[in-house]
């Protein structure tokens, strides 16, 4: 998952600080992911100064909090719930709220996710039950079975109409 370059560069402005970070996390279902986050500082409404740069110590603290929030969110969820959180922008919103006390951030979001390692299947292949399926699907399942990706089981109990057609 990745945001486009145009979307990321759209938020870059003069007189502000760009804060980037990344961290490696493991989900509940065993995926190891590397998430990249980005945030931009901005001027407060009452600020008289032209620039809104963050100090080095503020940048470090914001980065540390961003990493903690990302790790906590990833460790508490599976890959499917994590994708839903990323699409909704929940992680970015919590990072924005938690770091606002240090320095105000305008746009904070996770802009890239890499899958570093997928979980093992423990030597077991997933089972697919084949009932009355089309020829195209049957050919695909047969190809996967030959490659030992899937174990195909046929259930004759689910298709009584097919047995009646064969007898007639």
C-alpha positions as CSV (number, residue, x, y, z in Angstrom):
1,X,0.0,0.0,0.0
2,X,1.4,3.4,-0.9
3,X,0.2,6.9,-1.4
4,X,1.2,8.6,-4.7
5,X,4.1,10.9,-4.9
6,X,1.9,13.8,-5.9
7,X,-0.3,13.4,-2.9
8,X,2.7,13.4,-0.5
9,X,4.5,16.4,-2.2
10,X,1.2,18.4,-2.2
11,X,1.5,18.9,1.5
12,X,5.2,20.1,1.5
13,X,5.3,23.8,2.1
14,X,7.9,26.4,2.8
15,X,8.6,27.5,6.4
16,X,7.5,24.2,7.9
17,X,9.2,21.0,9.1
18,X,8.7,17.6,7.5
19,X,8.8,14.8,10.0
20,X,9.2,11.2,8.7
21,X,9.5,7.9,10.5
22,X,9.2,4.2,10.0
23,X,8.9,1.1,12.2
24,X,8.7,-2.7,11.9
25,X,5.7,-4.3,13.6
26,X,4.1,-7.7,13.9
27,X,0.3,-8.1,13.6
28,X,-1.8,-10.6,15.6
29,X,-1.9,-13.0,12.7
30,X,1.9,-13.1,12.1
31,X,2.6,-10.6,9.4
32,X,5.7,-8.5,9.8
33,X,5.1,-5.0,8.3
34,X,7.2,-1.9,7.9
35,X,5.1,1.2,8.1
36,X,6.2,4.7,7.0
37,X,4.6,7.8,8.5
38,X,4.9,11.4,7.7
39,X,3.8,14.7,9.4
40,X,4.0,18.4,8.6
41,X,4.2,21.3,11.0
42,X,2.1,24.4,10.4
43,X,1.5,27.9,11.8
44,X,-1.1,28.4,14.5
45,X,-3.8,31.0,13.7
46,X,-2.5,33.5,16.3
47,X,1.2,33.0,15.4
48,X,3.1,36.1,14.3
49,X,6.2,34.4,13.2
50,X,6.5,33.5,9.5
51,X,8.2,30.1,10.1
52,X,6.8,27.1,12.0
53,X,9.9,25.0,12.3
54,X,10.1,22.4,15.1
55,X,13.3,22.1,17.2
56,X,15.4,18.9,17.0
57,X,14.2,17.8,20.4
58,X,10.6,18.3,19.4
59,X,11.2,16.4,16.2
60,X,12.7,13.5,18.1
61,X,9.8,13.4,20.6
62,X,7.2,13.5,17.9
63,X,9.0,10.7,16.0
64,X,9.1,8.6,19.2
65,X,5.4,9.1,19.9
66,X,4.5,8.3,16.2
67,X,6.4,5.0,16.4
68,X,4.7,4.1,19.7
69,X,1.2,4.8,18.3
70,X,1.9,2.8,15.1
71,X,3.3,-0.2,17.0
72,X,0.4,-0.3,19.4
73,X,-2.2,-0.1,16.6
74,X,-0.5,-2.8,14.5
75,X,0.1,-5.2,17.5
76,X,-3.6,-5.0,18.5
77,X,-5.0,-5.8,15.0
78,X,-5.0,-8.4,12.3
79,X,-4.0,-7.6,8.7
80,X,-7.6,-7.0,7.6
81,X,-8.5,-4.7,10.5
82,X,-5.2,-2.8,10.0
83,X,-6.0,-2.2,6.4
84,X,-9.4,-0.8,7.4
85,X,-7.8,1.5,9.9
86,X,-5.3,2.7,7.4
87,X,-7.9,3.5,4.8
88,X,-10.0,5.3,7.4
89,X,-7.0,7.2,8.6
90,X,-7.5,6.4,12.2
91,X,-3.8,5.9,13.0
92,X,-3.0,9.3,11.5
93,X,-5.7,11.0,13.5
94,X,-4.4,9.5,16.8
95,X,-0.8,10.5,15.9
96,X,-2.0,14.1,15.2
97,X,-3.9,14.3,18.5
98,X,-1.1,12.8,20.6
99,X,1.7,15.0,19.1
100,X,-0.3,18.3,19.1
101,X,1.0,19.1,22.6
102,X,4.6,19.1,21.4
103,X,4.1,21.0,18.2
104,X,1.0,21.4,16.0
105,X,1.0,19.1,13.0
106,X,-1.3,19.6,10.0
107,X,-1.2,16.4,7.9
108,X,-0.2,13.2,9.6
109,X,-0.7,9.8,7.9
110,X,0.9,6.5,7.2
111,X,1.9,6.8,3.6
112,X,3.5,3.4,2.8
113,X,3.3,-0.2,4.1
114,X,5.7,-3.0,3.2
115,X,5.1,-6.6,3.9
116,X,8.4,-7.9,5.2
117,X,7.3,-11.5,6.1
118,X,4.2,-13.5,5.7
119,X,3.1,-16.0,8.3
120,X,3.8,-19.7,7.8
121,X,1.0,-22.1,7.2
122,X,2.5,-24.7,9.6
123,X,2.8,-27.2,6.8
124,X,-0.9,-27.3,6.2
125,X,-2.5,-26.2,3.0
126,X,-5.8,-24.3,3.1
127,X,-8.8,-26.5,2.3
128,X,-11.2,-25.5,-0.5
129,X,-14.4,-27.4,-0.8
130,X,-15.6,-27.8,-4.4
131,X,-19.3,-28.2,-4.9
132,X,-21.0,-27.3,-8.2
133,X,-18.4,-24.9,-9.6
134,X,-17.7,-23.7,-13.1
135,X,-15.1,-25.4,-15.3
136,X,-12.9,-22.3,-15.2
137,X,-12.8,-22.3,-11.4
138,X,-12.2,-26.1,-11.4
139,X,-9.2,-25.7,-13.8
140,X,-7.7,-23.0,-11.6
141,X,-8.1,-25.1,-8.4
142,X,-6.6,-28.1,-10.2
143,X,-3.6,-26.0,-11.1
144,X,-3.2,-24.8,-7.6
145,X,-3.5,-28.4,-6.3
146,X,-0.7,-29.6,-8.6
147,X,1.5,-26.8,-7.1
148,X,0.6,-28.0,-3.6
149,X,-0.9,-24.5,-2.8
150,X,-4.4,-25.8,-2.1
151,X,-5.9,-29.1,-1.1
152,X,-9.1,-29.8,-3.1
153,X,-11.9,-31.9,-1.6
154,X,-15.1,-32.8,-3.4
155,X,-18.4,-33.0,-1.7
156,X,-21.1,-34.9,-3.5
157,X,-23.7,-34.3,-0.7
158,X,-24.0,-30.6,-1.7
159,X,-25.0,-31.2,-5.3
160,X,-28.0,-33.6,-5.5
161,X,-29.1,-32.1,-8.8
162,X,-25.9,-33.2,-10.5
163,X,-26.4,-36.8,-9.4
164,X,-30.0,-36.8,-10.7
165,X,-28.8,-35.4,-14.1
166,X,-26.2,-38.2,-14.4
167,X,-28.7,-40.9,-13.7
168,X,-31.2,-39.7,-16.3
